[in-house]
Amino acid sequence: MAWFSPGRYWDAAEAEADDAPFETRFAGLKGKLEEQFAESARLETEIRKNLARVGQ
């Protein structure tokens, strides 16, 4: 099996410069994570309701 580096065959994505302070970035990421947790809970509730209907 031949080993290769993907960067050798594909261009690596350039990282965006982020000059925002850590506290600002962290607050934004934390807010986004909280939104995703809420969406996850909503979807879990919906899935459980659908599963209950299938099991009747």
ROSE-663612 format. One record per residue (C-alpha): residue number from 1; residue in three letters; chain; y, x, z. Coordinates in nm, 2 decimals. Layout:
+-----+-----+----+--------+--------+--------+
!   i !  aa ! ch !     c2 !     c1 !     c3 !
+-----+-----+----+--------+--------+--------+
! NUM ! ALA !  A !      Y !      X !      Z !
...
+-----+-----+----+--------+--------+--------+
***
This chain:
+-----+-----+----+--------+--------+--------+
!   i !  aa ! ch !     c2 !     c1 !     c3 !
+-----+-----+----+--------+--------+--------+
!   1 ! MET !  A !   0.00 !   0.00 !   0.00 !
!   2 ! ALA !  A !   0.33 !   0.15 !  -0.10 !
!   3 ! TRP !  A !   0.62 !   0.14 !   0.14 !
!   4 ! PHE !  A !   0.97 !   0.08 !   0.02 !
!   5 ! SER !  A !   1.31 !   0.01 !   0.16 !
!   6 ! PRO !  A !   1.46 !  -0.32 !   0.04 !
!   7 ! GLY !  A !   1.80 !  -0.17 !   0.03 !
!   8 ! ARG !  A !   1.68 !   0.06 !  -0.24 !
!   9 ! TYR !  A !   1.61 !  -0.23 !  -0.47 !
!  10 ! TRP !  A !   1.87 !  -0.49 !  -0.35 !
!  11 ! ASP !  A !   2.23 !  -0.45 !  -0.25 !
!  12 ! ALA !  A !   2.28 !  -0.47 !   0.13 !
!  13 ! ALA !  A !   2.54 !  -0.73 !   0.23 !
!  14 ! GLU !  A !   2.86 !  -0.59 !   0.35 !
!  15 ! ALA !  A !   2.95 !  -0.68 !   0.71 !
!  16 ! GLU !  A !   3.28 !  -0.87 !   0.75 !
!  17 ! ALA !  A !   3.54 !  -0.71 !   0.96 !
!  18 ! ASP !  A !   3.61 !  -0.91 !   1.27 !
!  19 ! ASP !  A !   3.92 !  -0.81 !   1.46 !
!  20 ! ALA !  A !   3.91 !  -1.10 !   1.70 !
!  21 ! PRO !  A !   3.87 !  -1.01 !   2.07 !
!  22 ! PHE !  A !   3.51 !  -1.04 !   2.21 !
!  23 ! GLU !  A !   3.61 !  -1.33 !   2.44 !
!  24 ! THR !  A !   3.74 !  -1.53 !   2.14 !
!  25 ! ARG !  A !   3.43 !  -1.47 !   1.94 !
!  26 ! PHE !  A !   3.20 !  -1.54 !   2.23 !
!  27 ! ALA !  A !   3.37 !  -1.87 !   2.31 !
!  28 ! GLY !  A !   3.33 !  -1.98 !   1.95 !
!  29 ! LEU !  A !   2.97 !  -1.88 !   1.94 !
!  30 ! LYS !  A !   2.90 !  -2.05 !   2.27 !
!  31 ! GLY !  A !   3.06 !  -2.37 !   2.15 !
!  32 ! LYS !  A !   2.85 !  -2.36 !   1.83 !
!  33 ! LEU !  A !   2.54 !  -2.30 !   2.03 !
!  34 ! GLU !  A !   2.62 !  -2.60 !   2.26 !
!  35 ! GLU !  A !   2.66 !  -2.82 !   1.95 !
!  36 ! GLN !  A !   2.33 !  -2.70 !   1.82 !
!  37 ! PHE !  A !   2.16 !  -2.78 !   2.15 !
!  38 ! ALA !  A !   2.31 !  -3.13 !   2.14 !
!  39 ! GLU !  A !   2.18 !  -3.18 !   1.79 !
!  40 ! SER !  A !   1.84 !  -3.05 !   1.89 !
!  41 ! ALA !  A !   1.82 !  -3.30 !   2.17 !
!  42 ! ARG !  A !   1.93 !  -3.58 !   1.94 !
!  43 ! LEU !  A !   1.67 !  -3.49 !   1.68 !
!  44 ! GLU !  A !   1.39 !  -3.46 !   1.94 !
!  45 ! THR !  A !   1.47 !  -3.81 !   2.07 !
!  46 ! GLU !  A !   1.46 !  -3.94 !   1.71 !
!  47 ! ILE !  A !   1.13 !  -3.76 !   1.64 !
!  48 ! ARG !  A !   0.97 !  -3.90 !   1.97 !
!  49 ! LYS !  A !   1.08 !  -4.25 !   1.88 !
!  50 ! ASN !  A !   0.92 !  -4.22 !   1.53 !
!  51 ! LEU !  A !   0.60 !  -4.07 !   1.67 !
!  52 ! ALA !  A !   0.58 !  -4.36 !   1.92 !
!  53 ! ARG !  A !   0.61 !  -4.61 !   1.64 !
!  54 ! VAL !  A !   0.33 !  -4.43 !   1.44 !
!  55 ! GLY !  A !   0.10 !  -4.44 !   1.74 !
!  56 ! GLN !  A !   0.12 !  -4.82 !   1.79 !
+-----+-----+----+--------+--------+--------+
***
